[in-house]
Amino acid sequence: MHDLYFWYNQSAQMRKQFILIFLLVMGFQTGYANGDSWNKIVSEGKGVVKFYWYPNNVIIANSRDIIDGIEHDLAVSFVSYLEAMYNVDIELQWIETKSFDEVMNTVKDGSGGTFGASSISITPNRSRVYNFTEPYMADVAVLVSNASMPIALSESQLASILKESSAVSIRNTTLVESLQKLKGQLDITFDIRYVKNSGNIIDYINDNPNTFGYVDIANFLVAIESSSNVKRQFLFPVKLEGLAMVFPKNSDWTIPVNDYFNSARFQEDRQEIITKFLGSNATEIINRISKTAEMGPLEEIVLSNREKEAQYEMLLEAARKDQESTKLTTILSSIIAVALVVILLVFLLYKIKSRNNEQLLEQQKMIEERNSQLRSINEEKNNLIQVLAHDLRSPISNILNGSQIIQERENLSDDGSKIIGFIIQSSEKLNKLIDKILDVDAIETGRHNVQLESFPIHQIISRALEDNSAKAKTKNITLSEDISTDLNVKADKVYTTQVIDNLLSNAIKYSDEETTVEISAMIVNDMIRISVKDQGPGLSEDDQKKIFRKYQRLSAKPTKGEESLGLGLSIVKLFTERMGGFVTFDTKLGQGTTFHVSLRKG
């Protein structure tokens, strides 16, 4: 009997422990579960997508950060679009995290329909770890300070002001990275205090003298409507690629995400939602800034004019409150004095605004004239390039054909053969340069149409390897391939040939003698990913920023003195994106670079 009682007690304790562990595990899984894969939702007709966010409630009325509301409404529109387009039922769930890092780590380790929405800036480092949607808003941060601090007119003056003050920011964001960079640019040090979000940055600076920090342009435009103690410093604005939402690299949601974020519906939703939360004036400013590479003079004028309008409205509001307070008194002279002051202020502000508007119109007219001149010069440049390229091609072709005939028919000496060979090689090189220049010009001017069709990728790769084999042989470089014959892509054959040829040619050009260049193709996230790996010098951080720009010279040089026009990789990115794909790369200094081209499956 004693043994039976002991066994019963032990079993009860084990059952309690098992239930406790089960509840803990289920709680953990519920808090950090992944959304459903796109394939599952399509096959079953329903599923769940999860958005992880930080820091506030996504209902904008309860949020201090304006971006939360914009991202919430965009996510709702995204799900609504997919439900209508694919006839599925998708449940949208929002999961609040404890930190910005938790959002990013959850998405990085997640899969399927797992998204992050927390005013996330697109950066090269993040792009290697996450998939980004198309940006929904320009990512511009401006430097703001408490009104007790003077407005700096030069970098040296700004340095002397900030080194006596304290900064405020958000941990592990591009805002705090911008502050750290500012320290180096001005060669100063200052303390940084941390808050939860951009709204808290505005509040902190508004309430504390001698404080400053970076805030995103959207929250700044809202702040100037209500925070009278927050002023903008006109120096060192920061512009990145854009604000977007993230999802895992291994997610199969790439196609539905691209379907919506590359659609006209997204542009309409984006315009409507941003206008809803920021107003038409702020939306116009953000749209103007998003079309430029950086904050230019015209954007600075428009933003400054909006600040002056907000200050004018605040002054009128203050004057109105003053008038209301004077109604509590019975002294007629005080009422008259206040009325006169208000009238004087309104008159002066009207004159100032009129003068500013006149200056703005003059500056806009001057900028428009300059833009017209630049467009004219650009057109002339394009026409000149076309004329020169076409006019050069004919005599070069004649030289090439004549040289080839001489080489085939004449009994030449060794020196003569070398000279003719050099002429043929140089003529072919010039023809290739002309082809590249005309290709880029045709794409940029819209004269080249994309012809998408399904075809085996191994055919294009085999031809490219054969075309580049002689070039590789001159440097004893081994060309290695790992491609299945059953992989089909949906792309333009001409574009795809040019992309792969450019990548192979570039890899050979920057590789040392007696190394290996590898090319492979595989299915990744429902796309065909073609990878070209070299054993070259790798890319520095500076080279990584300009690798896809036209006519750029990199710090790495061709290993055998080969010529480089600086167009090859810009053509790769341009052609790939025109076919609905994208380009990424992995690199390490001293160990080489691997370029990945992802195209749709055929």
RODO-2510 file (C-alpha; in nm, 4 decimals, decimal comma):
residues 602
     n   res          X          Y          Z
     1     m     0,0000     0,0000     0,0000
     2     h     0,2871     0,2365     0,0867
     3     d     0,4505     0,1596    -0,2500
     4     l     0,1234     0,2321    -0,4341
     5     y     0,0845     0,5692    -0,2531
     6     f     0,4468     0,6607    -0,3333
     7     w     0,3964     0,5690    -0,7038
     8     y     0,0764     0,7797    -0,7226
     9     n     0,2534     1,0880    -0,5747
    10     q     0,5476     1,0485    -0,8128
    11     s     0,3116     1,0186    -1,1124
    12     a     0,1200     1,3315    -1,0075
    13     q     0,4418     1,5314    -0,9842
    14     m     0,5563     1,4058    -1,3266
    15     r     0,2192     1,5009    -1,4782
    16     k     0,2478     1,8552    -1,3368
    17     q     0,6018     1,8951    -1,4731
    18     f     0,4962     1,7641    -1,8141
    19     i     0,1992     2,0082    -1,8304
    20     l     0,4225     2,3021    -1,7277
    21     i     0,6854     2,2188    -1,9926
    22     f     0,4153     2,1709    -2,2564
    23     l     0,2593     2,5126    -2,1788
    24     l     0,5994     2,6842    -2,1885
    25     v     0,6863     2,5252    -2,5244
    26     m     0,3483     2,6096    -2,6734
    27     g     0,3754     2,9687    -2,5458
    28     f     0,7192     3,0070    -2,6997
    29     q     0,6021     2,8665    -3,0320
    30     t     0,2951     3,0899    -3,0378
    31     g     0,5054     3,4015    -2,9760
    32     y     0,7591     3,3320    -3,2507
    33     a     0,5760     3,1166    -3,5038
    34     n     0,6338     3,1661    -3,8762
    35     g     0,3688     3,2649    -4,1257
    36     d     0,2520     3,0084    -4,3785
    37     s     0,4477     2,9488    -4,6988
    38     w     0,3029     3,0938    -5,0184
    39     n     0,2793     2,7476    -5,1748
    40     k     0,0709     2,6261    -4,8777
    41     i    -0,1673     2,9220    -4,9006
    42     v    -0,2142     2,8772    -5,2772
    43     s    -0,2694     2,5025    -5,2493
    44     e    -0,5089     2,5203    -4,9486
    45     g    -0,6747     2,8505    -5,0448
    46     k    -0,6082     3,0052    -4,7036
    47     g    -0,3351     3,0735    -4,4521
    48     v    -0,1684     3,3156    -4,2111
    49     v     0,0880     3,5912    -4,2682
    50     k     0,2660     3,7352    -3,9641
    51     f     0,4070     4,0879    -3,9339
    52     y     0,6562     4,1469    -3,6496
    53     w     0,6820     4,5121    -3,5479
    54     y     0,8281     4,7495    -3,2925
    55     p     0,7727     4,9695    -3,0945
    56     n     0,4128     5,1043    -3,0823
    57     n     0,0574     4,9954    -3,1423
    58     v    -0,0044     4,9831    -3,5171
    59     i    -0,3321     5,1692    -3,4723
    60     i    -0,2101     5,5172    -3,5584
    61     a    -0,4363     5,6911    -3,3064
    62     n    -0,2436     5,5159    -3,0266
    63     s     0,0987     5,5515    -3,1895
    64     r     0,3597     5,8260    -3,1488
    65     d     0,5511     5,7089    -3,4572
    66     i     0,3763     5,8057    -3,7826
    67     i     0,5470     5,5273    -3,9840
    68     d     0,3645     5,2566    -3,7827
    69     g     0,0298     5,3613    -3,9273
    70     i     0,1614     5,3793    -4,2838
    71     e     0,3153     5,0309    -4,2657
    72     h     0,0003     4,8899    -4,1084
    73     d    -0,2246     5,0182    -4,3871
    74     l     0,0226     4,9089    -4,6584
    75     a     0,0274     4,5563    -4,5131
    76     v    -0,3551     4,5479    -4,5132
    77     s    -0,3590     4,6631    -4,8784
    78     f    -0,0923     4,4033    -4,9666
    79     v    -0,2969     4,1173    -4,8200
    80     s    -0,6167     4,2486    -4,9805
    81     y    -0,4452     4,2609    -5,3204
    82     l    -0,3228     3,8983    -5,2915
    83     e    -0,6667     3,7758    -5,1793
    84     a    -0,8306     3,9335    -5,4849
    85     m    -0,5563     3,8349    -5,7294
    86     y    -0,5177     3,4696    -5,6219
    87     n    -0,8647     3,4008    -5,4744
    88     v    -0,7279     3,3035    -5,1321
    89     d    -0,8196     3,3905    -4,7723
    90     i    -0,5241     3,5320    -4,5724
    91     e    -0,5321     3,6116    -4,2013
    92     l    -0,3042     3,9072    -4,1148
    93     q    -0,1503     3,8844    -3,7659
    94     w     0,0597     4,1527    -3,5917
    95     i     0,3105     4,0443    -3,3263
    96     e     0,4724     4,3139    -3,1113
    97     t     0,8372     4,2514    -3,0167
    98     k     1,0437     4,3877    -2,7300
    99     s     1,3106     4,5522    -2,9462
   100     f     1,4057     4,6453    -3,3027
   101     d     1,6733     4,3708    -3,2954
   102     e     1,4057     4,1150    -3,2112
   103     v     1,2124     4,2131    -3,5246
   104     m     1,5196     4,1671    -3,7436
   105     n     1,6353     3,8415    -3,5788
   106     t     1,2865     3,6891    -3,5941
   107     v     1,2594     3,7603    -3,9677
   108     k     1,6170     3,6442    -4,0354
   109     d     1,5530     3,3091    -3,8639
   110     g     1,1994     3,2790    -4,0019
   111     s     1,0487     3,1379    -4,3168
   112     g     0,7357     3,1579    -4,5296
   113     g     0,5023     3,4518    -4,4731
   114     t     0,7066     3,6129    -4,1940
   115     f     0,7572     3,9882    -4,2352
   116     g     0,9165     4,2712    -4,0390
   117     a     0,7696     4,6238    -4,0334
   118     s     0,9526     4,8785    -3,8217
   119     s     1,0668     5,1743    -4,0366
   120     i     1,3483     4,9555    -4,1735
   121     s     1,6124     5,1252    -4,3874
   122     i     1,7485     4,9443    -4,6935
   123     t     2,1265     4,9040    -4,6588
   124     p     2,3791     4,6862    -4,8477
   125     n     2,4557     4,4791    -4,5359
   126     r     2,0895     4,4101    -4,4637
   127     s     2,0208     4,3273    -4,8296
   128     r     2,2639     4,0385    -4,8011
   129     v     2,0653     3,8909    -4,5090
   130     y     1,7040     3,9851    -4,5853
   131     n     1,4678     4,0213    -4,8778
   132     f     1,3252     4,3738    -4,9023
   133     t     1,0019     4,4885    -5,0577
   134     e     1,0189     4,7854    -5,2912
   135     p     1,0641     5,1031    -5,0808
   136     y     0,7386     5,2728    -4,9878
   137     m     0,8967     5,6030    -4,8825
   138     a     1,2148     5,8052    -4,9239
   139     d     1,4592     5,7324    -4,6392
   140     v     1,5833     6,0800    -4,5475
   141     a     1,7018     6,1718    -4,1991
   142     v     1,7490     6,5360    -4,0948
   143     l     1,9491     6,6701    -3,8035
   144     v     1,7251     6,8510    -3,5515
   145     s     1,8027     7,0298    -3,2281
   146     n     1,6347     7,2087    -2,9408
   147     a     1,5409     7,5694    -3,0189
   148     s     1,7882     7,6852    -2,7515
   149     m     2,0739     7,5860    -2,9838
   150     p     2,1711     7,8263    -3,2671
   151     i     2,1371     7,7263    -3,6331
   152     a     2,4858     7,6465    -3,7670
   153     l     2,5935     7,8125    -4,0925
   154     s     2,9147     7,6114    -4,1387
   155     e     3,0611     7,2730    -4,0426
   156     s     3,3048     7,4304    -3,7959
   157     q     3,0227     7,6208    -3,6279
   158     l     2,8132     7,3042    -3,6073
   159     a     3,1039     7,1149    -3,4504
   160     s     3,1458     7,3765    -3,1756
   161     i     2,7692     7,3667    -3,1033
   162     l     2,7282     6,9871    -3,0915
   163     k     3,0357     6,9031    -2,8844
   164     e     2,8782     7,0940    -2,5934
   165     s     2,5447     6,9090    -2,6293
   166     s     2,3941     6,5602    -2,5944
   167     a     2,2446     6,3445    -2,8709
   168     v     1,9388     6,1189    -2,8547
   169     s     1,8666     5,8209    -3,0833
   170     i     1,7391     5,4612    -3,1180
   171     r     1,9715     5,1632    -3,0694
   172     n     2,0885     4,9577    -3,3705
   173     t     1,9277     5,1829    -3,6359
   174     t     2,0590     5,3919    -3,9239
   175     l     1,9712     5,6998    -3,7159
   176     v     2,2351     5,6178    -3,4545
   177     e     2,4766     5,5086    -3,7308
   178     s     2,4359     5,8572    -3,8813
   179     l     2,5242     6,0135    -3,5461
   180     q     2,8360     5,7962    -3,5177
   181     k     2,9366     5,8973    -3,8707
   182     l     2,8782     6,2632    -3,7815
   183     k     3,1322     6,2302    -3,4998
   184     g     3,3964     6,1312    -3,7511
   185     q     3,2967     6,3952    -4,0060
   186     l     3,3209     6,6760    -3,7498
   187     d     3,6023     6,5144    -3,5460
   188     i     3,4144     6,5620    -3,2153
   189     t     3,2655     6,3464    -2,9388
   190     f     2,9283     6,3669    -2,7660
   191     d     2,7079     6,1479    -2,5458
   192     i     2,4169     5,9554    -2,6986
   193     r     2,1047     5,8736    -2,4991
   194     y     1,8579     5,6135    -2,6278
   195     v     1,4797     5,6178    -2,6545
   196     k     1,2191     5,3892    -2,8106
   197     n     1,1248     5,5523    -3,1438
   198     s     1,1375     5,8662    -3,3605
   199     g     0,8400     6,0197    -3,1811
   200     n     1,0266     5,9899    -2,8508
   201     i     1,3315     6,1572    -3,0096
   202     i     1,1144     6,4584    -3,1033
   203     d     0,9602     6,4716    -2,7531
   204     y     1,2989     6,4470    -2,5810
   205     i     1,4579     6,7231    -2,7900
   206     n     1,1493     6,9435    -2,7501
   207     d     1,1664     6,9151    -2,3683
   208     n     1,5455     6,9254    -2,3127
   209     p     1,7766     7,2190    -2,4005
   210     n     2,1116     7,1466    -2,5693
   211     t     1,9941     6,8175    -2,7227
   212     f     1,9911     6,7009    -3,0838
   213     g     1,9509     6,3936    -3,3028
   214     y     1,8544     6,2534    -3,6425
   215     v     1,4857     6,1870    -3,7222
   216     d     1,3223     6,0559    -4,0370
   217     i     1,1665     6,3139    -4,2689
   218     a     0,8077     6,1918    -4,2120
   219     n     0,8165     6,2375    -3,8344
   220     f     0,9948     6,5707    -3,8755
   221     l     0,7213     6,7037    -4,1059
   222     v     0,4614     6,6027    -3,8460
   223     a     0,6701     6,7490    -3,5615
   224     i     0,6967     7,0994    -3,7103
   225     e     0,3185     7,1224    -3,6852
   226     s     0,3245     7,0899    -3,3049
   227     s     0,6780     7,0974    -3,1566
   228     s     0,7781     7,4626    -3,1396
   229     n     1,1065     7,3862    -2,9583
   230     v     1,2443     7,1624    -3,2350
   231     k     1,4437     7,3229    -3,5174
   232     r     1,6261     7,1734    -3,8152
   233     q     2,0007     7,2106    -3,8672
   234     f     2,0532     7,2561    -4,2415
   235     l     2,3818     7,0614    -4,2596
   236     f     2,4511     6,6875    -4,3024
   237     p     2,1121     6,5463    -4,4107
   238     v     2,1313     6,1701    -4,4749
   239     k     1,9555     5,9923    -4,7616
   240     l     1,9520     5,6124    -4,7997
   241     e     1,7859     5,3850    -5,0562
   242     g     1,4431     5,3887    -4,8914
   243     l     1,2183     5,2522    -4,6162
   244     a     1,0737     4,9057    -4,6777
   245     m     0,9455     4,5913    -4,5106
   246     v     1,1582     4,2744    -4,4863
   247     f     1,1013     3,8998    -4,5225
   248     p     1,3368     3,5977    -4,4995
   249     k     1,5895     3,5164    -4,7695
   250     n     1,4602     3,1583    -4,7852
   251     s     1,0966     3,2637    -4,8153
   252     d     0,8917     3,1595    -5,1186
   253     w     0,6989     3,4900    -5,1037
   254     t     0,9275     3,6695    -5,3534
   255     i     0,6875     3,6460    -5,6482
   256     p     0,3657     3,7625    -5,4689
   257     v     0,5647     4,0408    -5,2983
   258     n     0,7037     4,1577    -5,6332
   259     d     0,3579     4,1253    -5,7936
   260     y     0,2129     4,3804    -5,5512
   261     f     0,5061     4,6127    -5,4841
   262     n     0,5853     4,6472    -5,8568
   263     s     0,2211     4,7119    -5,9500
   264     a     0,0336     5,0339    -6,0245
   265     r    -0,1989     4,9383    -5,7353
   266     f     0,0936     4,9714    -5,4894
   267     q     0,1776     5,3203    -5,6176
   268     e    -0,1870     5,4272    -5,5756
   269     d    -0,2132     5,2741    -5,2260
   270     r     0,1202     5,4251    -5,1224
   271     q     0,0185     5,7759    -5,2337
   272     e    -0,3207     5,7539    -5,0642
   273     i    -0,1893     5,6114    -4,7348
   274     i     0,1022     5,8547    -4,6982
   275     t    -0,1315     6,1462    -4,7770
   276     k    -0,3757     6,0136    -4,5158
   277     f    -0,1185     6,0321    -4,2369
   278     l     0,1073     6,3172    -4,3477
   279     g    -0,1169     6,5420    -4,5580
   280     s    -0,0781     6,6448    -4,9213
   281     n     0,1975     6,9029    -4,8600
   282     a     0,4263     6,6599    -4,6789
   283     t     0,3524     6,3864    -4,9335
   284     e     0,4521     6,6169    -5,2173
   285     i     0,7820     6,6964    -5,0433
   286     i     0,8582     6,3264    -4,9818
   287     n     0,7739     6,2334    -5,3422
   288     r     1,0028     6,5093    -5,4708
   289     i     1,2915     6,4005    -5,2469
   290     s     1,2461     6,0309    -5,3398
   291     k     1,3212     6,1097    -5,7071
   292     t     1,6688     6,2498    -5,6344
   293     a     1,9930     6,0837    -5,5264
   294     e     2,0418     6,3343    -5,2457
   295     m     1,8953     6,6472    -5,0861
   296     g     1,9504     6,9086    -5,3592
   297     p     1,8897     7,2872    -5,3575
   298     l     1,5306     7,2610    -5,4819
   299     e     1,4390     7,0002    -5,2187
   300     e     1,6032     7,2171    -4,9513
   301     i     1,3977     7,5189    -5,0659
   302     v     1,0698     7,3246    -5,0619
   303     l     1,1403     7,1820    -4,7153
   304     s     1,2434     7,5218    -4,5774
   305     n     0,9291     7,6811    -4,7179
   306     r     0,7172     7,4158    -4,5450
   307     e     0,8945     7,4918    -4,2148
   308     k     0,8213     7,8632    -4,2565
   309     e     0,4557     7,7896    -4,3288
   310     a     0,4323     7,5747    -4,0152
   311     q     0,5987     7,8475    -3,8073
   312     y     0,3555     8,1004    -3,9542
   313     e     0,0590     7,8803    -3,8619
   314     m     0,1941     7,8340    -3,5082
   315     l     0,2352     8,2077    -3,4686
   316     l    -0,1222     8,2626    -3,5840
   317     e    -0,2384     7,9964    -3,3381
   318     a    -0,0437     8,1666    -3,0592
   319     a    -0,1922     8,5006    -3,1584
   320     r    -0,5415     8,3498    -3,1521
   321     k    -0,4863     8,2165    -2,7997
   322     d    -0,3578     8,5567    -2,6935
   323     q    -0,6706     8,7182    -2,8306
   324     e    -0,8890     8,4694    -2,6423
   325     s    -0,7049     8,5387    -2,3163
   326     t    -0,7562     8,9121    -2,3533
   327     k    -1,1325     8,8550    -2,3553
   328     l    -1,0997     8,7667    -1,9859
   329     t    -0,9928     9,1216    -1,9075
   330     t    -1,2004     9,4376    -1,9262
   331     i    -0,9237     9,6790    -2,0191
   332     l    -0,9982     9,8107    -2,3661
   333     s    -0,6448     9,9371    -2,4166
   334     s    -0,4994     9,5875    -2,3695
   335     i    -0,7445     9,4470    -2,6257
   336     i    -0,6503     9,7168    -2,8762
   337     a    -0,2763     9,6668    -2,8119
   338     v    -0,2982     9,2911    -2,8635
   339     a    -0,5053     9,3400    -3,1787
   340     l    -0,2452     9,5830    -3,3159
   341     v     0,0372     9,3416    -3,2379
   342     v    -0,1495     9,0571    -3,4082
   343     i    -0,2176     9,2707    -3,7151
   344     l     0,1468     9,3772    -3,7275
   345     l     0,2675     9,0176    -3,6963
   346     v     0,0296     8,9004    -3,9677
   347     f     0,1387     9,1845    -4,1956
   348     l     0,5102     9,1163    -4,1377
   349     l     0,4663     8,7423    -4,1834
   350     y     0,2670     8,8054    -4,4999
   351     k     0,5449     9,0276    -4,6352
   352     i     0,8098     8,7721    -4,5413
   353     k     0,6132     8,4897    -4,6984
   354     s     0,5499     8,6941    -5,0142
   355     r     0,9192     8,7745    -5,0434
   356     n     1,0113     8,4100    -4,9854
   357     n     0,7588     8,2983    -5,2472
   358     e     0,9044     8,5426    -5,4993
   359     q     1,2553     8,4163    -5,4269
   360     l     1,1327     8,0578    -5,4497
   361     l     0,9685     8,1218    -5,7878
   362     e     1,2846     8,2865    -5,9183
   363     q     1,5002     7,9977    -5,7951
   364     q     1,2581     7,7402    -5,9378
   365     k     1,2622     7,9192    -6,2729
   366     m     1,6430     7,9253    -6,2699
   367     i     1,6603     7,5554    -6,1773
   368     e     1,4082     7,4657    -6,4499
   369     e     1,6167     7,6556    -6,7052
   370     r     1,9289     7,4699    -6,5912
   371     n     1,7447     7,1383    -6,6050
   372     s     1,6304     7,2200    -6,9579
   373     q     1,9880     7,2978    -7,0565
   374     l     2,1091     6,9730    -6,8983
   375     r     1,8405     6,7725    -7,0804
   376     s     1,9423     6,9355    -7,4069
   377     i     2,3102     6,8620    -7,3413
   378     n     2,2238     6,5008    -7,2487
   379     e     2,0250     6,4564    -7,5705
   380     e     2,3124     6,5988    -7,7718
   381     k     2,5506     6,3654    -7,5899
   382     n     2,3304     6,0627    -7,6659
   383     n     2,2979     6,1633    -8,0311
   384     l     2,6737     6,2144    -8,0527
   385     i     2,7392     5,8720    -7,8992
   386     q     2,5044     5,7065    -8,1486
   387     v     2,6546     5,8904    -8,4470
   388     l     3,0123     5,8221    -8,3389
   389     a     2,9417     5,4575    -8,2609
   390     h     2,7665     5,3941    -8,5905
   391     d     3,0202     5,5939    -8,7949
   392     l     3,3123     5,4170    -8,6283
   393     r     3,1653     5,0712    -8,6756
   394     s     3,1808     5,0796    -9,0571
   395     p     3,5539     5,1673    -9,0980
   396     i     3,6472     4,9349    -8,8090
   397     s     3,4548     4,6499    -8,9745
   398     n     3,6342     4,7237    -9,3031
   399     i     3,9712     4,7132    -9,1265
   400     l     3,8753     4,3868    -8,9526
   401     n     3,7469     4,2180    -9,2711
   402     g     4,0464     4,3327    -9,4752
   403     s     4,2901     4,2126    -9,2128
   404     q     4,1204     3,8741    -9,1918
   405     i     4,1380     3,8368    -9,5739
   406     i     4,5092     3,9241    -9,5717
   407     q     4,5701     3,6779    -9,2899
   408     e     4,3935     3,3971    -9,4779
   409     r     4,5266     3,4601    -9,8314
   410     e     4,8711     3,6161    -9,8015
   411     n     5,1882     3,4246    -9,7195
   412     l     5,3025     3,6525    -9,4390
   413     s     5,6259     3,6605    -9,2421
   414     d     5,6157     3,6039    -8,8673
   415     d     5,6335     3,9789    -8,8021
   416     g     5,3600     4,0426    -9,0566
   417     s     5,1364     3,7795    -8,9005
   418     k     5,1857     3,9358    -8,5568
   419     i     5,0979     4,2807    -8,6906
   420     i     4,7845     4,1531    -8,8705
   421     g     4,6840     3,9567    -8,5583
   422     f     4,7215     4,2687    -8,3461
   423     i     4,5067     4,4689    -8,5921
   424     i     4,2332     4,2011    -8,5873
   425     q     4,2387     4,1798    -8,2045
   426     s     4,2218     4,5594    -8,1655
   427     s     3,9382     4,5889    -8,4216
   428     e     3,7331     4,3213    -8,2438
   429     k     3,7911     4,4959    -7,9094
   430     l     3,6705     4,8295    -8,0554
   431     n     3,3599     4,6610    -8,1992
   432     k     3,2777     4,5139    -7,8563
   433     l     3,3174     4,8550    -7,6905
   434     i     3,0826     5,0102    -7,9466
   435     d     2,8276     4,7309    -7,8894
   436     k     2,8318     4,7908    -7,5119
   437     i     2,7873     5,1675    -7,5503
   438     l     2,4959     5,1205    -7,7931
   439     d     2,3361     4,8536    -7,5681
   440     v     2,3355     5,0855    -7,2648
   441     d     2,2062     5,3762    -7,4732
   442     a     1,9252     5,1630    -7,6222
   443     i     1,8107     5,0418    -7,2800
   444     e     1,8167     5,3859    -7,1180
   445     t     1,6250     5,5485    -7,4056
   446     g     1,3682     5,2662    -7,4198
   447     r     1,4486     5,1554    -7,7743
   448     h     1,5223     4,7946    -7,6724
   449     n     1,2161     4,5783    -7,5947
   450     v     1,2363     4,2748    -7,3674
   451     q     1,1281     3,9496    -7,5335
   452     l     1,0542     3,6987    -7,2536
   453     e     1,0505     3,3283    -7,3447
   454     s     1,1237     2,9964    -7,1752
   455     f     1,4541     2,8244    -7,2657
   456     p     1,7229     2,5975    -7,1063
   457     i     1,9832     2,8091    -6,9290
   458     h     2,2611     2,5542    -6,9865
   459     q     2,2616     2,6361    -7,3610
   460     i     2,3387     3,0027    -7,2990
   461     i     2,6010     2,9189    -7,0354
   462     s     2,7749     2,6608    -7,2578
   463     r     2,7978     2,9116    -7,5426
   464     a     2,9347     3,1803    -7,3082
   465     l     3,1975     2,9385    -7,1719
   466     e     3,3036     2,8519    -7,5271
   467     d     3,3249     3,2221    -7,6253
   468     n     3,5418     3,3020    -7,3217
   469     s     3,7610     2,9923    -7,3272
   470     a     4,0325     3,1509    -7,5417
   471     k     4,0499     3,4504    -7,3091
   472     a     4,0787     3,2198    -7,0063
   473     k     4,3466     3,0084    -7,1773
   474     t     4,5773     3,3116    -7,2156
   475     k     4,5907     3,3288    -6,8334
   476     n     4,5784     2,9502    -6,7686
   477     i     4,2438     2,9975    -6,5925
   478     t     4,0220     2,6901    -6,5529
   479     l     3,6514     2,7392    -6,6339
   480     s     3,4372     2,5085    -6,4184
   481     e     3,0610     2,4545    -6,4569
   482     d     2,7909     2,2854    -6,2478
   483     i     2,4617     2,3225    -6,4368
   484     s     2,1719     2,0812    -6,4745
   485     t     2,0288     2,0470    -6,8262
   486     d     1,6669     2,0614    -6,7029
   487     l     1,6726     2,4174    -6,5632
   488     n     1,4603     2,6542    -6,7734
   489     v     1,4387     3,0314    -6,7264
   490     k     1,1803     3,2812    -6,8506
   491     a     1,3921     3,5637    -6,9847
   492     d     1,5220     3,7458    -7,2923
   493     k     1,7834     3,5314    -7,4717
   494     v     1,9845     3,8316    -7,5945
   495     y     1,9875     3,9948    -7,2529
   496     t     2,0699     3,6680    -7,0745
   497     t     2,3598     3,5971    -7,3122
   498     q     2,5014     3,9454    -7,2513
   499     v     2,4613     3,9134    -6,8712
   500     i     2,6427     3,5785    -6,8464
   501     d     2,9120     3,6807    -7,0975
   502     n     2,9817     4,0011    -6,9001
   503     l     3,0061     3,8133    -6,5684
   504     l     3,2441     3,5501    -6,7099
   505     s     3,4551     3,8114    -6,8909
   506     n     3,4735     4,0222    -6,5738
   507     a     3,5712     3,7206    -6,3587
   508     i     3,8519     3,6247    -6,5994
   509     k     3,9701     3,9843    -6,6266
   510     y     4,0129     4,0264    -6,2477
   511     s     4,1491     3,6766    -6,1725
   512     d     4,5163     3,5879    -6,1407
   513     e     4,6798     3,3325    -6,3682
   514     e     4,6307     2,9617    -6,2915
   515     t     4,3123     3,0141    -6,0877
   516     t     3,9583     2,8828    -6,1357
   517     v     3,6359     3,0586    -6,2383
   518     e     3,3241     2,8606    -6,1438
   519     i     2,9721     2,8989    -6,2866
   520     s     2,6697     2,7182    -6,1473
   521     a     2,2889     2,7304    -6,1608
   522     m     2,0303     2,6112    -5,9108
   523     i     1,6764     2,6760    -5,7888
   524     v     1,6601     2,9224    -5,4937
   525     n     1,3299     3,0607    -5,3598
   526     d     1,1424     2,9546    -5,6750
   527     m     1,3926     3,1440    -5,8935
   528     i     1,6836     3,0183    -6,1065
   529     r     2,0031     3,1564    -5,9509
   530     i     2,3130     3,1673    -6,1752
   531     s     2,6381     3,2200    -5,9816
   532     v     2,9812     3,3162    -6,1186
   533     k     3,2646     3,2795    -5,8651
   534     d     3,6215     3,4028    -5,9133
   535     q     3,9396     3,3926    -5,7032
   536     g     4,0235     3,7573    -5,7617
   537     p     4,1086     4,0374    -5,5175
   538     g     3,7524     4,0866    -5,3865
   539     l     3,5717     4,4188    -5,3441
   540     s     3,6462     4,6917    -5,0908
   541     e     3,3611     4,8666    -4,9080
   542     d     3,4021     5,1701    -5,1340
   543     d     3,3942     4,9531    -5,4490
   544     q     3,0783     4,7782    -5,3276
   545     k     2,8916     5,1114    -5,3203
   546     k     2,9659     5,1962    -5,6854
   547     i     3,0034     4,8497    -5,8416
   548     f     2,6863     4,8783    -6,0554
   549     r     2,7289     5,2411    -6,1656
   550     k     2,8272     5,3282    -6,5235
   551     y     3,1832     5,4227    -6,6148
   552     q     3,3166     5,3592    -6,2623
   553     r     3,6824     5,2782    -6,1971
   554     l     3,7361     5,0395    -5,9070
   555     s     4,0360     5,0104    -5,6780
   556     a     4,0826     4,6506    -5,8008
   557     k     4,2561     4,6375    -6,1405
   558     p     4,2575     4,3716    -6,4183
   559     t     4,5435     4,1330    -6,3444
   560     k     4,6978     4,1358    -6,6928
   561     g     4,6461     4,4967    -6,7943
   562     e     4,3140     4,4313    -6,9736
   563     e     4,1022     4,7302    -7,0715
   564     s     3,7871     4,8089    -6,8704
   565     l     3,5227     5,0569    -6,9878
   566     g     3,3298     5,0374    -6,6582
   567     l     3,0031     4,9260    -6,8224
   568     g     2,9947     4,5471    -6,7780
   569     l     2,8334     4,5174    -6,4332
   570     s     2,6001     4,8129    -6,4895
   571     i     2,4704     4,6287    -6,7981
   572     v     2,4307     4,3075    -6,5911
   573     k     2,2118     4,4858    -6,3321
   574     l     2,0144     4,6827    -6,5933
   575     f     1,9385     4,3816    -6,8131
   576     t     1,8558     4,1498    -6,5200
   577     e     1,6095     4,3933    -6,3637
   578     r     1,4433     4,4556    -6,7012
   579     m     1,3752     4,0791    -6,7147
   580     g     1,2139     4,0832    -6,3671
   581     g     1,5172     3,9442    -6,1841
   582     f     1,7773     4,0828    -5,9442
   583     v     2,1536     4,0742    -5,8842
   584     t     2,3405     4,0177    -5,5556
   585     f     2,6996     3,9423    -5,4689
   586     d     2,9204     3,7983    -5,1932
   587     t     3,2772     3,9184    -5,1571
   588     k     3,5763     3,9031    -4,9268
   589     l     3,8980     4,0969    -4,9748
   590     g     4,1775     3,8739    -5,0970
   591     q     3,9482     3,5742    -5,1544
   592     g     3,7363     3,6711    -5,4557
   593     t     3,3778     3,7606    -5,5423
   594     t     3,0662     3,5650    -5,6365
   595     f     2,7919     3,7367    -5,8386
   596     h     2,4384     3,5869    -5,8243
   597     v     2,1825     3,6567    -6,0993
   598     s     1,8286     3,5390    -6,0114
   599     l     1,5803     3,4929    -6,2998
   600     r     1,2247     3,3624    -6,3118
   601     k     1,1706     2,9910    -6,3689
   602     g     1,0556     2,8978    -6,7176
***
